[in-house]
Amino acid sequence: MELINDSVHKGGNALESCIKFELTNNVAILSLNNPKELNAMTLEMRERLLELLQECEKSPEVKVIVLKGENGNFCSGSSVNGMGNRTILGTFNHMKLFSGVISKIYNMDKIVISMVEGYAVGAGFSLALAADIVYASDDAKFGLAFNKLGLIPDCGLNYFLPQLVGPYKAKEWILSGSMILVEEAKENRIVNEIISKEKLLATVIEKAEHIASGPFYTNIFTKEIINKSSQRTLEETLEAERYAQTILQQTEDHKEGINAFRNKQKPVFVGR
């Protein structure tokens, strides 16, 4: 495993350590590292995560990103340090930065996988759902404690959750401050697959590498069209598909796929 380039070293050792970074077989692994607060996101972590996401998006070495937490937990939301003492402008800037992280994950060209174990609470729940695929360990828990702090869900949770579980279930969970166990999360389409804690990392990396070995631009168009489908009419989606398919049929990867199919071989895609 190696770093993308020297630019990810910016900021010194303290900043580097708050989000760990590894790259293997075109899969970038970003690990939240604040175990004392169950990987709650500090200001430095949000800044560093956004910086690394931007680096990954620009790097041709990265095809898929895995987002995880260190020491057995995903993310317990925003760090409580500073809560209750922020000015109006401070809260506005705090929310703008975290919202930027969520938007980057959801809208970036690269495929993002959330690997959730332990707690994914508050904004950590939002962070998990911003990804394209969610794999979870058998001890994962998704928490909605916003109303206990006199707040509403944020960081996109009011967008992601109703789309997945419907408005009635979303309101029930949010208003009751629910803690959702992984089995219920799977039943309600929040989790793609439950994997034993012992096998979680290896399995997720294997799945990420499989996606990374696929046709890169096909992955990009798939993510974009599906993410925008709920805001488009059928006719608009058909038009987006038409444009995407017209472009993809001119790529080297399409030609490789056709040749491999005809020769009964496994395609080797090059991302062009």
C-alpha positions as CSV (number, residue, x, y, z in Angstrom):
1,M,0.0,0.0,0.0
2,E,1.2,3.5,-0.8
3,L,0.1,7.1,-0.8
4,I,-1.2,8.7,-3.9
5,N,1.5,11.4,-4.0
6,D,3.3,13.8,-1.8
7,S,0.4,16.2,-1.7
8,V,-1.5,14.0,0.7
9,H,1.2,14.7,3.3
10,K,0.3,18.3,3.6
11,G,-0.5,19.5,7.1
12,G,2.0,17.6,9.3
13,N,1.8,14.4,11.2
14,A,-1.1,15.5,13.5
15,L,-3.3,16.3,10.6
16,E,-2.3,13.2,8.7
17,S,-3.1,10.9,11.7
18,C,-6.7,12.1,12.1
19,I,-7.7,10.5,8.7
20,K,-5.5,7.5,7.8
21,F,-5.0,6.9,4.1
22,E,-3.9,3.7,2.2
23,L,-4.0,2.8,-1.5
24,T,-4.1,-0.8,-2.9
25,N,-5.1,-2.0,-6.3
26,N,-6.8,1.2,-7.2
27,V,-8.8,1.2,-4.0
28,A,-8.2,4.1,-1.5
29,I,-9.0,3.4,2.1
30,L,-9.9,6.5,4.2
31,S,-10.1,5.7,8.0
32,L,-11.5,8.1,10.5
33,N,-9.2,8.1,13.5
34,N,-10.6,9.6,16.7
35,P,-11.1,6.5,18.8
36,K,-11.5,8.4,22.1
37,E,-14.8,9.9,20.7
38,L,-15.8,6.8,18.7
39,N,-14.4,8.6,15.6
40,A,-16.6,11.7,16.1
41,M,-15.6,14.3,13.4
42,T,-13.5,17.2,14.6
43,L,-12.9,20.3,12.5
44,E,-9.5,19.0,11.6
45,M,-11.0,15.7,10.5
46,R,-13.6,17.3,8.3
47,E,-11.0,19.5,6.6
48,R,-8.6,16.6,6.1
49,L,-11.3,14.2,4.8
50,L,-12.5,16.8,2.3
51,E,-8.9,17.4,1.2
52,L,-8.3,13.6,0.7
53,L,-11.6,13.1,-1.2
54,Q,-10.5,15.9,-3.6
55,E,-7.1,14.3,-4.0
56,C,-8.7,10.9,-4.7
57,E,-11.1,12.4,-7.2
58,K,-8.2,13.9,-9.2
59,S,-6.0,10.8,-9.0
60,P,-6.1,8.3,-11.9
61,E,-4.7,5.7,-9.5
62,V,-8.0,5.7,-7.4
63,K,-11.0,4.0,-8.9
64,V,-13.0,3.2,-5.7
65,I,-12.9,4.7,-2.2
66,V,-13.6,2.8,1.0
67,L,-14.7,5.0,4.0
68,K,-14.3,3.4,7.4
69,G,-13.4,4.1,11.1
70,E,-10.6,2.9,13.3
71,N,-10.9,0.7,16.4
72,G,-14.2,-0.9,15.6
73,N,-16.5,2.0,15.1
74,F,-17.5,4.0,12.1
75,C,-18.4,7.5,13.3
76,S,-20.4,8.9,16.2
77,G,-21.2,12.2,14.4
78,S,-19.7,15.6,15.2
79,S,-17.4,16.0,18.1
80,V,-19.2,17.5,21.1
81,N,-16.2,19.7,21.8
82,G,-17.5,23.2,21.0
83,M,-21.2,22.3,20.9
84,G,-23.3,24.8,22.7
85,N,-20.7,27.5,22.5
86,R,-20.7,28.3,18.8
87,T,-21.7,31.7,17.4
88,I,-24.2,31.9,14.5
89,L,-21.3,32.4,12.0
90,G,-19.3,29.6,13.7
91,T,-22.3,27.1,13.3
92,F,-22.8,28.2,9.7
93,N,-19.2,27.5,8.8
94,H,-19.2,24.3,10.7
95,M,-22.2,23.0,8.8
96,K,-20.9,24.3,5.5
97,L,-17.7,22.2,5.8
98,F,-19.4,19.0,6.8
99,S,-22.1,19.5,4.1
100,G,-19.2,19.9,1.6
101,V,-17.9,16.5,2.6
102,I,-21.3,14.9,2.2
103,S,-21.8,16.6,-1.2
104,K,-18.4,15.5,-2.4
105,I,-19.0,11.9,-1.6
106,Y,-22.4,11.8,-3.2
107,N,-21.5,13.8,-6.3
108,M,-17.9,12.8,-7.1
109,D,-17.0,10.6,-10.0
110,K,-15.4,7.8,-7.9
111,I,-17.5,5.1,-6.4
112,V,-17.5,5.3,-2.5
113,I,-18.2,2.4,-0.2
114,S,-19.1,2.9,3.5
115,M,-17.7,0.1,5.7
116,V,-19.7,0.4,8.9
117,E,-18.9,-1.4,12.1
118,G,-19.9,-0.4,15.6
119,Y,-21.6,3.0,15.9
120,A,-22.7,5.2,13.0
121,V,-24.6,7.9,14.9
122,G,-25.9,11.3,14.0
123,A,-23.8,12.9,11.2
124,G,-21.9,9.6,11.1
125,F,-25.2,8.0,9.9
126,S,-25.4,10.7,7.2
127,L,-21.8,10.0,6.3
128,A,-22.5,6.3,5.8
129,L,-25.6,6.9,3.6
130,A,-23.8,9.5,1.4
131,A,-21.8,6.6,-0.1
132,D,-22.9,4.5,-3.1
133,I,-22.8,1.1,-1.3
134,V,-23.0,0.3,2.5
135,Y,-21.6,-2.9,3.9
136,A,-21.9,-3.4,7.7
137,S,-20.6,-5.7,10.4
138,D,-23.0,-7.8,12.5
139,D,-22.5,-5.4,15.4
140,A,-23.3,-2.2,13.5
141,K,-25.8,0.3,15.0
142,F,-27.2,3.4,13.3
143,G,-28.3,6.1,15.7
144,L,-30.6,9.2,15.5
145,A,-30.0,11.1,18.7
146,F,-30.5,14.6,17.3
147,N,-33.8,15.4,19.1
148,K,-32.1,14.5,22.4
149,L,-29.8,17.5,21.8
150,G,-32.7,19.8,20.6
151,L,-31.5,19.5,17.0
152,I,-32.8,18.1,13.7
153,P,-30.9,15.6,11.5
154,D,-28.3,17.2,9.3
155,C,-25.6,16.5,6.7
156,G,-28.2,15.2,4.3
157,L,-30.0,12.7,6.5
158,N,-33.3,14.4,5.8
159,Y,-32.6,13.6,2.1
160,F,-31.1,10.1,2.2
161,L,-33.2,8.5,4.9
162,P,-36.8,9.2,3.5
163,Q,-35.7,8.0,0.1
164,L,-34.5,4.7,1.5
165,V,-37.2,3.9,4.2
166,G,-40.0,6.2,3.2
167,P,-41.2,9.4,5.1
168,Y,-43.3,7.7,7.7
169,K,-40.5,5.4,8.9
170,A,-38.0,8.2,8.7
171,K,-40.1,10.5,10.9
172,E,-40.8,7.6,13.4
173,W,-37.1,6.9,13.8
174,I,-36.0,10.6,14.0
175,L,-38.8,11.7,16.4
176,S,-38.1,8.8,18.7
177,G,-34.3,9.1,18.6
178,S,-34.0,5.5,17.6
179,M,-30.9,3.3,17.6
180,I,-31.3,0.9,14.7
181,L,-29.6,-2.5,14.8
182,V,-28.0,-3.8,11.7
183,E,-30.7,-6.4,11.0
184,E,-33.4,-3.7,11.0
185,A,-31.2,-1.5,8.9
186,K,-30.8,-4.3,6.3
187,E,-34.6,-4.9,6.3
188,N,-35.1,-1.2,5.5
189,R,-32.5,-1.1,2.7
190,I,-30.0,1.0,4.6
191,V,-27.4,-1.7,4.4
192,N,-26.5,-3.7,1.2
193,E,-25.0,-6.7,3.1
194,I,-24.2,-7.8,6.7
195,I,-20.8,-9.3,7.0
196,S,-19.2,-10.8,10.1
197,K,-16.8,-8.4,11.9
198,E,-13.9,-10.8,11.4
199,K,-14.3,-10.9,7.7
200,L,-15.6,-7.4,7.1
201,L,-12.5,-5.6,6.0
202,A,-11.2,-8.3,3.7
203,T,-14.6,-8.8,2.1
204,V,-15.2,-5.1,1.5
205,I,-11.7,-4.7,0.0
206,E,-12.3,-7.6,-2.3
207,K,-15.6,-6.2,-3.4
208,A,-14.1,-2.7,-3.9
209,E,-11.2,-4.2,-6.0
210,H,-13.8,-6.0,-8.1
211,I,-15.6,-2.7,-8.9
212,A,-12.2,-0.9,-9.4
213,S,-11.3,-3.5,-12.1
214,G,-14.5,-2.8,-14.0
215,P,-15.0,-0.2,-16.8
216,F,-14.3,3.1,-15.1
217,Y,-16.5,5.4,-17.2
218,T,-19.4,2.9,-17.0
219,N,-19.2,3.2,-13.2
220,I,-19.2,7.0,-13.4
221,F,-22.2,7.2,-15.7
222,T,-24.1,4.6,-13.6
223,K,-23.6,6.6,-10.4
224,E,-24.6,9.9,-11.9
225,I,-27.7,8.6,-13.7
226,I,-29.0,6.6,-10.6
227,N,-28.3,9.5,-8.2
228,K,-30.2,11.9,-10.3
229,S,-33.1,9.6,-11.3
230,S,-35.3,10.6,-8.4
231,Q,-35.2,14.2,-9.6
232,R,-35.8,13.4,-13.2
233,T,-38.8,12.3,-15.2
234,L,-38.6,9.0,-17.1
235,E,-38.1,10.9,-20.4
236,E,-35.1,12.8,-18.8
237,T,-33.6,9.6,-17.6
238,L,-34.0,8.0,-21.0
239,E,-32.2,11.0,-22.5
240,A,-29.4,10.7,-20.0
241,E,-29.0,7.0,-20.8
242,R,-28.9,7.8,-24.5
243,Y,-26.1,10.3,-24.2
244,A,-24.1,8.0,-21.8
245,Q,-24.5,5.0,-24.1
246,T,-23.5,6.9,-27.1
247,I,-20.2,8.0,-25.4
248,L,-19.5,4.6,-23.8
249,Q,-19.8,2.7,-27.1
250,Q,-16.7,4.7,-28.3
251,T,-14.5,3.6,-25.4
252,E,-11.7,1.1,-25.5
253,D,-13.4,-0.7,-22.5
254,H,-16.5,-1.3,-24.6
255,K,-14.5,-2.8,-27.4
256,E,-12.6,-4.9,-24.9
257,G,-15.9,-6.1,-23.4
258,I,-17.2,-7.1,-26.8
259,N,-14.0,-8.9,-27.8
260,A,-13.8,-10.8,-24.5
261,F,-17.5,-11.8,-24.8
262,R,-17.0,-13.2,-28.3
263,N,-13.8,-15.1,-27.3
264,K,-15.3,-16.3,-24.0
265,Q,-12.6,-14.5,-22.0
266,K,-12.6,-12.3,-18.9
267,P,-12.4,-8.6,-20.0
268,V,-9.4,-6.5,-18.9
269,F,-10.6,-2.9,-18.7
270,V,-8.1,0.0,-18.9
271,G,-10.4,2.9,-18.1
272,R,-10.4,4.5,-21.5
